[in-house]
Amino acid sequence: MEENRKSARLVSRFHAPAAKQPNERLRAATGENLLVLSRGLFENTLRVLSERSAGWRESAAIWVGRVVDDEWIVEAVHFHHELGDDQAGALSLELSEAAKFRLYAEIGKQNRRVIALIHTHPGEWVGLSDIDERNQIGSRIGFWSLVAPWYAREPWDIQSIGVHVRCEFGWARLDQAEIPQRVRIS
């Protein structure tokens, strides 16, 4: 095939404002699994994420623990920047494959599993971006992904955080009425 030959395929064009809209996939949450964690672990996670973000870059952590029936119980937290260079910037971060494999090996020895990813966004939008959806740390149905607005600055309220659950056909974002029913912080 000639290198200079143009493809006959056409790429759809989007109206500029529509192309800039965040990728918001709101689906009804399926299943009744619960995310369970202590208030201390919740607040410590957000405090460290806020400090790491320093008001200008994204930060992230992985909650690990165990799954008992429909309860996804968080027992410990691993921060991206402690696992390896997360290459954090104002709008993105990425954990290396080597860091992920070290984490998986460590939690495997402890008979724990990956429960949730929690990360920060710079503004009030707490949906999952295309990058967030593709760079998932866990793909099991029932896995949780949370997004804290404003680089996790206080006050910390689960109602202001985007809470997403992996379901059979992608991600479901819990609406504010569902969050207290599905996330237990005590």
HUHUZI-V504707 format. One record per backbone hydrogen bond with DSSP energy under -0.5 kcal/mol. CO is the residue of the C=O (numbers start at 0). NH is the residue of the N-H. Records with the same first field share a line. If there is no record, write none. Layout:
CO = NH / NH
This chain:
1 = 4
9 = 11
14 = 17 / 18
15 = 19
17 = 20
21 = 23
22 = 24
23 = 25
24 = 26
33 = 35 / 71
34 = 183
35 = 73
36 = 185
37 = 41
38 = 42
39 = 43
40 = 44
41 = 45
42 = 46
43 = 47
44 = 48
45 = 49
46 = 50
47 = 51
48 = 52
49 = 53
52 = 55 / 56
58 = 119
59 = 79
60 = 117
61 = 77
62 = 114 / 115
63 = 74 / 75
64 = 112
65 = 67 / 72
66 = 68
67 = 70
69 = 33 / 71
70 = 67 / 72
71 = 35 / 73
72 = 65
75 = 63
77 = 61
78 = 81 / 82
79 = 82 / 83
83 = 85
85 = 93
88 = 57
91 = 88
95 = 99
96 = 100
97 = 101
98 = 102
99 = 103
100 = 104
101 = 105
102 = 106
103 = 107
104 = 108
105 = 109
106 = 111
107 = 110
112 = 64
114 = 143
115 = 62
116 = 145
117 = 60
118 = 147
120 = 150
122 = 149
126 = 128
128 = 132
129 = 133
130 = 134
132 = 135
139 = 142
142 = 165
143 = 116
144 = 163
145 = 118
146 = 161
147 = 120
148 = 151 / 152
149 = 152
154 = 156
156 = 159
157 = 160
160 = 162
161 = 146 / 163
162 = 173
163 = 144
164 = 171
165 = 141
166 = 169
169 = 166
171 = 164 / 173
174 = 177 / 178
175 = 179
177 = 180 / 181
178 = 181 / 182
181 = 34 / 183
182 = 184
183 = 36 / 185
